[in-house]
Amino acid sequence: MKAVPEVLIRIRAYEIWEERGRPTGFDKEHWAEAEQQLLDAAPDIAERPLTEAVAGETDAESETAERQERPAPEALARTGAERRSERGRAAAR
């Protein structure tokens, strides 16, 4: 069995992190939970082309999207240090 595309796990793990109040130190748990949720929602997700997997939202993703706007993909790729630096610059304005 192939692995779930990392980008999908990253997006769902970020959503879980935000839903739980952005706690620190739970990144591995959020990652594992996100991967399992994606596999449970669409068992064949690892076998689909990435464009199809991203286009076909699961019920969990659809519900999350209704509750909040998704972050831009580039925001997901930034490191914690980069995000803290941006917050510091924004606060200084």
TIDRENTI-539622 format. One record per residue: residue number from 1; residue in three letters; z, y, x of N, C-alpha, C, O in turn. Coordinates in pm, 1 decimal, always signed. Each point is the difference from the previous one (the first is absolute). Layout:
# TIDRENTI-539622
+-----+------+----------+----------+----------+----------+----------+----------+----------+----------+----------+----------+----------+----------+
|  nr | rest |     n_pz |     n_py |     n_px |    ca_pz |    ca_py |    ca_px |     c_pz |     c_py |     c_px |     o_pz |     o_py |     o_px |
+-----+------+----------+----------+----------+----------+----------+----------+----------+----------+----------+----------+----------+----------+
| NUM |  ALA |        Z |        Y |        X |        Z |        Y |        X |        Z |        Y |        X |        Z |        Y |        X |
...
+-----+------+----------+----------+----------+----------+----------+----------+----------+----------+----------+----------+----------+----------+
//
This chain:
# TIDRENTI-539622
+-----+------+----------+----------+----------+----------+----------+----------+----------+----------+----------+----------+----------+----------+
|  nr | rest |     n_pz |     n_py |     n_px |    ca_pz |    ca_py |    ca_px |     c_pz |     c_py |     c_px |     o_pz |     o_py |     o_px |
+-----+------+----------+----------+----------+----------+----------+----------+----------+----------+----------+----------+----------+----------+
|   1 |  MET |     +0.0 |   -118.8 |    +84.6 |     +0.0 |   +118.8 |    -84.6 |     +0.0 |   +124.9 |    +89.0 |    +74.9 |     +9.1 |    +97.3 |
|   2 |  LYS |   -160.1 |    +85.8 |   -133.0 |     -5.1 |   +126.4 |    +72.7 |   +117.2 |    +88.1 |    -40.2 |    +63.9 |    -21.5 |   -103.0 |
|   3 |  ALA |    -37.4 |   +120.5 |   +186.2 |   +107.9 |    +95.1 |    -28.4 |    -50.1 |   +107.9 |    -95.9 |   -119.7 |    +28.2 |     -6.9 |
|   4 |  VAL |   +212.8 |    +31.2 |    -66.5 |    -31.6 |   +113.2 |    -87.1 |    -40.0 |   +116.5 |    +90.7 |    +63.6 |    +21.9 |   +103.1 |
|   5 |  PRO |   -168.0 |    +53.4 |   -139.7 |    -39.2 |   +114.3 |    +84.4 |   +117.7 |    +94.6 |    +25.7 |    +71.7 |    +39.0 |    -92.2 |
|   6 |  GLU |    -53.8 |     -3.7 |   +217.8 |   +113.8 |    +82.4 |    +40.6 |     +7.2 |   +132.2 |    -75.8 |   +108.9 |    +46.3 |    -33.7 |
|   7 |  VAL |   -223.7 |    +14.3 |     +7.1 |     +0.0 |   +129.5 |    -68.9 |    +62.6 |    -12.1 |   -139.4 |    +69.6 |    +91.1 |    -44.8 |
|   8 |  LEU |    -94.1 |   -202.0 |    -23.0 |    +59.7 |    -18.1 |   -133.3 |   +150.5 |    -17.8 |     +9.2 |    +75.1 |    +54.4 |    -80.9 |
|   9 |  ILE |    -31.7 |   -131.0 |   +180.1 |   +144.4 |    -19.4 |    +18.5 |    +65.4 |   +133.0 |    +34.5 |   +106.3 |    +33.3 |    -52.5 |
|  10 |  ARG |   -170.8 |    +42.7 |   +141.3 |    +56.2 |   +128.8 |    +42.3 |    +18.0 |    +93.6 |   -119.3 |   +103.9 |    +64.7 |    -13.5 |
|  11 |  ILE |   -204.1 |    -57.8 |    -72.1 |     +7.8 |    +88.4 |   -117.2 |   +112.0 |    -44.4 |    -92.6 |    +79.4 |    +82.7 |    -44.8 |
|  12 |  ARG |    -71.6 |   -213.3 |    +15.1 |   +103.1 |    -48.7 |    -92.0 |   +138.7 |    +13.5 |    +60.8 |    +94.5 |    +35.3 |    -70.6 |
|  13 |  ALA |    -79.8 |    -62.4 |   +199.9 |   +130.3 |    +13.9 |    +65.9 |    +46.5 |   +145.2 |     -5.2 |   +118.4 |    +26.9 |    -20.0 |
|  14 |  TYR |   -210.9 |    +65.7 |    +37.9 |    +33.2 |   +142.8 |     -9.7 |    +48.2 |    +33.7 |   -141.4 |    +96.9 |    +74.0 |    -17.3 |
|  15 |  GLU |   -164.2 |   -128.3 |    -82.0 |    +42.0 |    +24.6 |   -138.8 |   +140.7 |    -55.4 |    -25.4 |    +82.5 |    +64.8 |    -64.5 |
|  16 |  ILE |    -56.8 |   -184.1 |   +115.5 |   +133.8 |    -60.0 |    -16.2 |   +103.9 |    +87.7 |    +68.2 |   +106.2 |    +25.9 |    -56.5 |
|  17 |  TRP |   -136.1 |    +19.6 |   +177.2 |    +91.6 |    +86.9 |    +75.0 |    +31.1 |   +126.7 |    -79.2 |   +115.9 |    +40.4 |     -9.7 |
|  18 |  GLU |   -219.2 |    +22.3 |    -46.8 |    +22.3 |   +121.0 |    -79.4 |    +77.8 |    -29.8 |   -127.7 |    +89.9 |    +75.6 |    -36.8 |
|  19 |  GLU |   -123.5 |   -185.2 |    -30.9 |    +70.2 |    -36.7 |   -123.3 |   +149.4 |    -19.5 |    +23.2 |    +80.7 |    +24.4 |    -89.7 |
|  20 |  ARG |    -44.6 |    -67.2 |   +207.2 |   +140.3 |    -28.7 |    +31.5 |    +71.1 |   +117.0 |    +66.1 |   +110.6 |    -15.5 |    +51.8 |
|  21 |  GLY |   -172.8 |   +131.1 |    -53.3 |    +66.4 |   +119.0 |    +53.3 |    -18.7 |    +22.4 |   +148.0 |    +78.7 |    +72.1 |    +61.3 |
|  22 |  ARG |   -179.9 |   -131.0 |     -2.3 |    -32.8 |    +16.4 |   +141.4 |   +113.7 |    -39.2 |    +95.8 |    +33.5 |    +76.1 |    +90.8 |
|  23 |  PRO |    +24.7 |   -192.9 |   -110.6 |   +108.7 |    -41.2 |    +89.6 |    -53.3 |    -37.5 |   +138.1 |   -115.9 |    -39.1 |    +14.0 |
|  24 |  THR |   +200.3 |    +51.1 |    +86.8 |    -40.0 |    -37.8 |   +135.3 |    +46.1 |   -142.3 |    +29.3 |    +97.4 |    -48.6 |    -57.6 |
|  25 |  GLY |   -169.1 |    -16.8 |   +148.0 |    +40.4 |   -131.7 |    +46.6 |    -42.5 |   -116.9 |    -86.3 |    +44.0 |   -112.3 |    +24.8 |
|  26 |  PHE |   -128.0 |   +133.8 |   -125.4 |    -41.9 |   -108.7 |    -87.9 |   -150.4 |    -24.2 |     +6.6 |    -57.0 |    -61.6 |    -90.1 |
|  27 |  ASP |     -7.3 |   +109.4 |   +196.0 |   -145.3 |     -9.5 |     +8.7 |    -50.6 |   -143.4 |     -3.8 |   -100.4 |    -27.1 |    -65.9 |
|  28 |  LYS |   +166.1 |    -64.7 |   +133.9 |    -44.8 |   -140.4 |     +0.1 |    +17.3 |    -63.1 |   -137.7 |    -84.4 |    -78.1 |    -43.7 |
|  29 |  GLU |   +194.0 |   +111.8 |    -24.7 |    +22.5 |    -52.6 |   -133.9 |   -104.5 |    +54.0 |    -97.9 |    -53.1 |    -74.5 |    -82.3 |
|  30 |  HIS |    +23.9 |   +204.9 |    +91.9 |   -100.0 |    +61.0 |    -87.5 |   -137.3 |    -60.2 |    +26.2 |    -76.2 |    -25.6 |    -93.3 |
|  31 |  TRP |    +45.0 |     +3.1 |   +220.3 |   -128.7 |    -57.5 |    +37.4 |    -13.9 |   -141.2 |    -59.3 |   -101.6 |    -32.7 |    -61.4 |
|  32 |  ALA |   +205.1 |    -50.1 |    +80.7 |     -5.0 |   -137.7 |    -50.9 |     -8.9 |     -1.6 |   -152.3 |    -74.6 |    -79.5 |    -57.1 |
|  33 |  GLU |   +149.6 |   +166.2 |     -8.1 |     -3.3 |     +7.5 |   -145.8 |   -137.9 |    +44.6 |    -49.0 |    -52.2 |    -54.5 |    -97.3 |
|  34 |  ALA |     -6.0 |   +152.9 |   +164.5 |   -132.9 |    +49.0 |    -37.6 |   -103.6 |   -111.4 |    +14.0 |    -82.4 |    -20.2 |    -89.2 |
|  35 |  GLU |    +86.5 |    -50.7 |   +199.4 |    -95.3 |   -108.8 |    +21.7 |    +14.0 |   -107.0 |   -107.4 |    -99.7 |    -49.9 |    -52.1 |
|  36 |  GLN |   +224.3 |    +14.6 |    +19.0 |    +23.0 |   -102.8 |   -101.3 |    -45.9 |    +47.0 |   -137.8 |    -59.7 |    -77.3 |    -74.9 |
|  37 |  GLN |    +87.1 |   +202.7 |    +40.9 |    -43.8 |    +54.1 |   -128.8 |   -152.2 |     -5.0 |    -12.4 |    -53.3 |    -35.5 |   -105.1 |
|  38 |  LEU |    -15.5 |    +70.9 |   +212.2 |   -146.3 |     -2.4 |     -2.3 |    -52.8 |   -141.9 |    -15.6 |    -95.0 |    -22.9 |    -74.9 |
|  39 |  LEU |   +155.3 |    -71.6 |   +144.4 |    -42.0 |   -139.7 |    -13.4 |    +29.1 |    -54.8 |   -138.8 |    -80.7 |    -74.1 |    -56.0 |
|  40 |  ASP |   +196.3 |   +110.6 |     +0.0 |    +35.1 |    -46.5 |   -134.2 |    -92.4 |    +59.8 |   -106.0 |    -38.7 |    -68.2 |    -94.9 |
|  41 |  ALA |     +3.9 |   +194.7 |   +111.2 |    -83.1 |    +69.2 |    -98.6 |   -144.8 |    -48.5 |     +4.4 |    -65.8 |     -8.0 |   -103.8 |
|  42 |  ALA |    +17.2 |    -23.6 |   +220.2 |   -138.5 |    -44.2 |    +15.9 |     -5.4 |   -101.6 |   +113.8 |    -26.4 |    +36.9 |   +114.5 |
|  43 |  PRO |    +50.9 |   -163.7 |   -144.3 |     +7.3 |   -101.8 |   +105.2 |   -122.9 |     -7.7 |    +89.8 |    +10.6 |    -42.1 |   +115.2 |
|  44 |  ASP |   -126.4 |    +81.7 |   -165.7 |   -121.9 |     -7.8 |    +80.0 |    -29.7 |   +129.4 |    +75.5 |   -108.0 |    +14.5 |    +57.5 |
|  45 |  ILE |   +202.0 |    +79.1 |    -57.0 |    -24.2 |   +131.2 |    +60.9 |    -38.6 |    -10.5 |   +147.6 |    -80.7 |    +79.0 |    +49.0 |
|  46 |  ALA |   +137.3 |   -174.9 |    +20.6 |    -30.9 |    -15.0 |   +142.5 |   -141.6 |    -51.9 |    +22.0 |    -55.5 |    +15.4 |   +108.8 |
|  47 |  GLU |     -2.4 |    -75.9 |   -209.8 |   -134.4 |    -56.2 |    +12.1 |   -108.4 |    +99.2 |    -40.1 |   -116.7 |    -20.7 |    +33.4 |
|  48 |  ARG |   +151.8 |   +127.7 |   -104.2 |    -98.2 |    +96.6 |    -48.6 |    -39.2 |    +99.0 |   +108.7 |    +77.5 |    +25.4 |    +92.2 |
|  49 |  PRO |   -198.0 |    +30.5 |   -102.8 |    -34.8 |   +109.4 |    +91.3 |    +96.7 |   +116.4 |    -22.3 |    +45.5 |    +22.3 |   -112.2 |
|  50 |  LEU |    -14.7 |    +50.4 |   +216.9 |    +97.8 |   +108.2 |     -9.0 |    -36.9 |   +101.8 |   -106.7 |    +87.8 |    +46.2 |    -72.9 |
|  51 |  THR |   -214.9 |    -10.1 |    +61.7 |    -39.3 |   +100.6 |    -99.8 |    +29.4 |    -47.9 |   -140.8 |    +40.2 |    +79.6 |    -84.9 |
|  52 |  GLU |    -59.1 |   -206.0 |    +58.9 |    +29.2 |    -55.0 |   -132.3 |   +150.5 |     -7.8 |    -21.9 |    +48.3 |    +30.8 |   -109.0 |
|  53 |  ALA |    +25.9 |    -71.6 |   +210.9 |   +145.2 |    -11.0 |    -12.3 |    +63.4 |   +135.0 |    -27.2 |    +93.8 |     +9.8 |    -79.2 |
|  54 |  VAL |   -144.2 |    +95.0 |   +144.4 |    +54.4 |   +133.8 |    -19.7 |    -39.0 |    +53.1 |   -137.6 |    +81.0 |    +64.6 |    -66.5 |
|  55 |  ALA |   -203.3 |    -90.8 |    +23.6 |    -48.5 |    +51.5 |   -128.6 |    +71.1 |    -64.6 |   -118.1 |    +22.7 |    +66.0 |   -101.4 |
|  56 |  GLY |    +12.6 |   -192.2 |   +112.2 |    +64.6 |    -70.7 |   -110.9 |   +150.3 |    +13.4 |     +7.3 |    +65.6 |    -72.8 |    +74.4 |
|  57 |  GLU |    -10.3 |   +165.6 |   -151.4 |   +144.6 |    +20.6 |     +1.7 |    +71.1 |   -112.6 |    -73.5 |    -50.0 |    -52.6 |    -99.5 |
|  58 |  THR |   +166.7 |    +16.7 |   +149.8 |    +85.2 |    -94.7 |    -69.4 |    +81.0 |    +76.6 |   -103.7 |     +0.6 |   +123.1 |     +1.7 |
|  59 |  ASP |    +67.3 |   -192.4 |    -91.2 |    +83.3 |    +66.2 |   -100.1 |   +108.0 |    +84.3 |    +66.3 |    +28.8 |   +110.9 |    -44.8 |
|  60 |  ALA |    +30.9 |   -163.2 |   +151.2 |   +106.1 |    +74.2 |    +69.4 |    -55.5 |   +128.4 |    +59.5 |    +64.9 |   +104.4 |     -7.0 |
|  61 |  GLU |   -183.1 |   -110.6 |    +65.0 |    -60.5 |   +119.6 |    +57.7 |    -36.0 |   +100.2 |   -107.7 |    +18.5 |   +120.4 |    +17.7 |
|  62 |  SER |    -69.3 |   -169.2 |   -128.3 |    -39.8 |    +87.9 |   -109.0 |   +121.8 |    +73.3 |    -56.4 |     -5.8 |   +119.9 |    -27.1 |
|  63 |  GLU |   +114.6 |   -192.4 |    +10.0 |   +124.2 |    +60.1 |    -51.1 |    +52.0 |   +105.6 |    +96.6 |    +42.4 |   +107.7 |    -42.1 |
|  64 |  THR |    -45.7 |   -138.3 |   +171.3 |    +47.0 |    +94.6 |   +100.5 |    -87.1 |   +124.8 |     +0.5 |    +50.9 |   +111.7 |     +9.8 |
|  65 |  ALA |   -181.8 |   -130.4 |    -20.3 |    -91.8 |   +113.9 |     +1.4 |    +25.4 |    +92.5 |   -118.9 |    -16.3 |   +121.5 |    +11.4 |
|  66 |  GLU |    +55.6 |   -177.6 |   -123.8 |    +29.2 |    +82.0 |   -117.5 |   +124.7 |    +84.2 |    +22.5 |     +9.0 |   +112.2 |    -49.9 |
|  67 |  ARG |    +87.7 |   -165.6 |   +125.0 |   +126.0 |    +71.0 |    +20.9 |     -9.4 |   +107.7 |   +106.2 |    +71.7 |    +99.9 |     -6.7 |
|  68 |  GLN |   -157.5 |   -118.1 |   +102.9 |     -7.2 |    +97.8 |   +108.0 |   -139.1 |     -0.7 |    +61.1 |    -74.1 |    -97.7 |    -10.6 |
|  69 |  GLU |    +41.5 |   +205.8 |    +73.0 |   -128.1 |    +10.6 |    +67.6 |     +9.8 |    -72.5 |   +132.9 |   +102.7 |     +7.3 |    +67.5 |
|  70 |  ARG |   -207.5 |    -76.6 |    -29.8 |     +1.3 |    -74.3 |   +125.8 |    -15.2 |    +93.3 |   +118.8 |    -70.7 |   +100.5 |     -8.1 |
|  71 |  PRO |   +137.1 |   -133.5 |   +118.7 |    -16.6 |    +82.4 |   +120.2 |   -138.1 |    -21.1 |    +59.2 |    -60.7 |   -105.6 |    -17.9 |
|  72 |  ALA |    +12.6 |   +203.8 |    +86.8 |   -128.5 |    -11.7 |    +67.5 |    +12.5 |   -105.0 |   +110.0 |   +105.3 |     -9.4 |    +63.0 |
|  73 |  PRO |   -209.6 |    -69.9 |    -38.0 |     +8.4 |   -104.4 |   +102.2 |    +42.6 |    +52.8 |   +136.5 |    +72.2 |    -68.1 |    +72.9 |
|  74 |  GLU |   -116.3 |   +189.4 |    -37.6 |    +40.1 |    +52.5 |   +130.5 |   +149.7 |    +26.4 |     +5.8 |    +58.8 |     -4.7 |   +108.0 |
|  75 |  ALA |     +3.9 |    +32.5 |   -221.6 |   +144.7 |    +21.3 |     -3.2 |    +73.4 |   -130.1 |    +29.1 |   +108.4 |     +1.4 |    +58.3 |
|  76 |  LEU |   -166.4 |   -113.0 |    -98.1 |    +62.4 |   -129.0 |    +24.9 |     -5.9 |    -37.6 |   +147.2 |    +86.5 |    -72.2 |    +49.6 |
|  77 |  ALA |   -187.6 |   +120.5 |    +19.5 |    -18.5 |    -37.3 |   +139.2 |    +84.5 |    +82.8 |    +96.4 |    +16.6 |    -38.8 |   +115.6 |
|  78 |  ARG |    +36.4 |   +150.7 |   -160.4 |    +80.2 |    +84.5 |    +88.7 |   +130.9 |    -69.4 |    +36.0 |    +53.7 |    -79.1 |    -77.6 |
|  79 |  THR |     -5.0 |   +109.5 |   +193.5 |   +127.3 |    -57.5 |    +43.1 |   +115.3 |    +80.8 |    -57.5 |    -19.3 |   +111.9 |    -47.7 |
|  80 |  GLY |   +136.9 |   -167.8 |    +52.3 |   +118.2 |    +70.9 |    -47.7 |    +21.5 |   +130.7 |    +74.1 |    +38.4 |   +100.2 |    -60.3 |
|  81 |  ALA |    -63.1 |   -100.4 |   +191.7 |    +17.7 |   +121.2 |    +80.0 |    -96.6 |   +108.6 |    -44.7 |    +36.6 |   +117.4 |     -6.5 |
|  82 |  GLU |   -160.2 |   -156.4 |    -24.3 |    -98.4 |    +98.2 |    -46.8 |    +42.4 |    +59.2 |   -133.7 |    -13.0 |   +120.7 |    -20.8 |
|  83 |  ARG |    +63.8 |   -204.3 |    -70.6 |    +43.4 |    +49.7 |   -130.9 |   +120.1 |    +94.2 |    +14.3 |     +7.4 |   +102.5 |    -67.8 |
|  84 |  ARG |    +86.2 |   -137.8 |   +156.1 |   +116.5 |    +86.8 |    +20.8 |    -43.3 |   +133.0 |    +58.6 |    +52.0 |   +104.9 |    -38.0 |
|  85 |  SER |   -147.5 |   -108.7 |   +130.7 |    -50.8 |   +122.3 |    +61.0 |    -66.7 |    +88.4 |   -105.1 |    +18.8 |   +121.6 |     -0.2 |
|  86 |  GLU |    -96.3 |   -182.5 |    -88.6 |    -65.2 |    +76.9 |   -106.9 |   +101.9 |    +63.4 |    -93.7 |    -15.7 |   +114.9 |    -41.3 |
|  87 |  ARG |   +120.7 |   -190.4 |     +7.9 |   +104.9 |    +56.3 |    -86.6 |    +68.9 |   +117.1 |    +66.9 |    +33.3 |    +99.3 |    -64.8 |
|  88 |  GLY |    -11.9 |   -111.5 |   +196.3 |    +63.0 |   +109.6 |    +73.4 |    -85.0 |   +124.4 |     +0.4 |    +51.1 |   +110.6 |    -17.3 |
|  89 |  ARG |   -181.7 |   -127.4 |    +37.0 |    -91.0 |   +115.0 |     -3.8 |     -3.7 |    +61.6 |   -139.4 |     -2.2 |   +122.4 |    -13.7 |
|  90 |  ALA |     +1.4 |   -205.8 |    -89.0 |     -4.4 |    +50.8 |   -137.4 |   +127.1 |    +75.6 |    -34.1 |     -4.9 |   +101.4 |    -69.6 |
|  91 |  ALA |   +118.0 |   -149.4 |   +117.8 |   +127.9 |    +65.2 |    -27.9 |    +10.4 |   +135.8 |    +71.9 |    +66.9 |    +91.8 |    -47.4 |
|  92 |  ALA |   -133.7 |    -81.8 |   +160.7 |     +4.8 |   +123.1 |    +78.6 |    -85.4 |   +110.9 |    -62.0 |    +16.6 |   +117.6 |    +32.3 |
|  93 |  ARG |   -106.7 |   -155.7 |   -120.2 |    -89.0 |   +101.2 |    -62.1 |    +69.2 |    +80.6 |   -103.8 |    -61.0 |    +88.2 |    -60.6 |
+-----+------+----------+----------+----------+----------+----------+----------+----------+----------+----------+----------+----------+----------+
//
